[in-house]
Amino acid sequence: MSEREVSRRRLLQGSATAAALAGVGSFFGPWHHNRAYAQSKPIKIGLTCDASGQYGNSGQDDLRGIRMAIAEANARGGVLGRKIEWITADTETTPATGTRIAERFVREEAAFLIGAVHSGVANAITQVAAKHGIIYLNTNSSAPSEAGENCSRVKFVWDGNGSNFSKAAVRNAVESIGKNWLLLTNDYVWGHSTSNATKALVEAAGGRIVDNLLVPQNTRDFTSYLLKVQQLKPDVVATAIGGDDIKALRTQVAQLKLDGKPAWINNQQDWPDIWGQPDTLFGVFGTTWYHKLALPGVPEFVAKWKAAADGGAIPVPGNVSYNGYMATRELLRAIERAGSTNNIKIIRQLEALRIPAEDRMQHFEAYMDPATHQLQQTIYLARRNVKPADPTDLYEILSWTRPQDVVDEAAAGKCKLVPHDQVPTVDA
Amino acid sequence: MFDLLPHIVNGLTLGLLFALIALGFMLIVGVMEQINLAHGSLFALGAYVAVVLLGPQPPLPPGLFEWWVGQGLGMRYALTLLIAPMIVGLVGAVVELALRRTYGKDPLYGLLLTFGVAMVIEEAIRSIWGTRDYSLPTPTTIAGGFIAGDLIWSTYRFYAAAVAAGVILLTWLFIEKTPYGAVIKAGAHDSEMVRALGFDLATLRTGVFVLGTMLAAFAGIIMAPIWGIRPHMGVDAVVPAFLVIVLGGVGSFWGAVVAGLMVGLVVGLTGAYASEWSLLSMYLLLVAVVTVRSRGLFGKKSILEA
């Protein structure tokens, strides 16, 4: 028996001590870093995209858009004359894994973090990014809390959120469809904050919430919820159900033929959640972009994306890939405008960001709200296209709303950004 | 009570489906004392094979292809319910061949092997079919809904529950009332004696594993129109399957059926009246039962107590 052998008890004691020290370490700081990387190095970006779990499909679609923007920049000679390198790992739609991956990327000297669909994962990554002063682009998580109570000076949110979509849809629906609304809410931060926003808007428009059914994540059988919908007979069911859960819900609503009455308002529908099951696409839903928008530049972007995606699982870009692309492109442009990789200079550039409509392939100019760090952009409402021009033509776009008309007014009051000089400085 | 009735009916139909998912899992645990963590992946594979067979371009030789696509959807669906589990059953046979080396050793080896197989199958599904969702075409006679009371009910769900009940009954008859079933049961209790009596134990075990695999694949096809088809649907199946057999008592056939019904009822009722508890409720039920009865409802001494 070797004297160096570690006993089980010793191992457990050691693990407990290490865990305690790690906990203490993260609690007491360090809060301020001053880091400078060698200028000859490429600029490294950590892509925190889910490859498995509830948002695995969306995470990989997000990654396609991000990679495309990086490839375009590298083809032009990089940014500030430096090549962009990226690393990625599966954040597994799990906040704990998001934290672990983000910490790993920071250790590997990633100067920026990009990607998230699940708001819990996005929030976990934000904590790591804020601790180290790393700029983080939340590309596709649309919980209102991401630009509200969970906002950060280092984080920029690129998707429309639940409040934006609700504002675009609710008033009109209360007046034209009915006052009795039932909420179906995924039981996590995005679901709750989205349903809260919908509730406030419904009540402000003179409507009434008859019930709010909380749906645990990973629910696969919705029959009991749908029976409840039938029993309560609401005029409108507003869902805040995401990922694989909304796919299962849509399958079952279609199966029960409940897709006509009551009316369904489905907040945002991400393209990877739609693709493959168009027959179950029901109700009115929101989006930020569609590959058949009749706007200049859209066909060229779609062709470029198809060539870059090289026969992936989804044949055309949707809102998720679009958001990933646009966020990354704007970060790289902001670095160029700043003439530096200094995080504070880039943050100031992004806070002043305005993107002309034609450059974003949307109907209206988009702008970054400096108080919340959420991009304010055109919000589209859509429903299933009953006369598709081709198998990818799933949406009929019903309306497009100005960013100014769907601003989530509550977010600014909840978002407390630390002053610029309290952010740890990073220079890649 | 009238408000409650639809949720009880829903819970019972759901429970039969949970029992169907658990059936193959239970058979392999009960008879072979192997926890097959690949059960969920084989469940998913059944659904994917069915999608291929019912899709517009099934990979069949000329002649057979023309005959197959010339059949109505009802006929193709019925044949798929038989053929797809057989195809997946062949995969099960291969898994069992690999599993043989773990017999008589620490159960951890079998667990790790089947866990590895689960990951391989899931990744293979991603490679072959991608990450997109698929839906399974079903004949119009079992699709849609019907009105009873003032509620619309899903025809397919009742069909699925009836099929689940039928398969559960047939499996029980096979195990309890046929000579093969008697040998399988004897093999579970005393494999050396069965071997001494001249039965080929290796073939017996392969047969049980293949039967369990076919039941998993069959359950996957039945659940596909309800849950949708995606690569990690197996994880959604294996967790309740494991829970149902532990709750019912490892090795107990009717324990698994009763546990499946209980889980369905609890999930259905909490979904309607305390919705945020609906997923958690099945775990709470398990905790409540095993706290007072560690072997589950109808459990006998098993490998979990060895």
Interface residues (C-beta under 8 A of the other chain):
Chain A: S52 G53 G56 N57 Q60 D187 L213 L214 V215 P216 Q217 N218 T219 R220 D221 F222 T223 S224 Y225 L227 K228 Q230 Q231 D244 K247 A248 T251 Q252 Q255 L256 K257 L258 P272 W275 G276 Q277 D279 T280 G312 A313 I314
Chain B: D3 P6 H7 N10 G11 T13 L14 G130 T131 R132 D133 Y134 S135 A143 G144 G145 D150 L151 I152 W153 S154 Y156 R157 P225 I226 W227 G228 R230 H232 D236 V267 G268 L269 T270 G271 A272 S275 E276 W277 S278 L279 L280
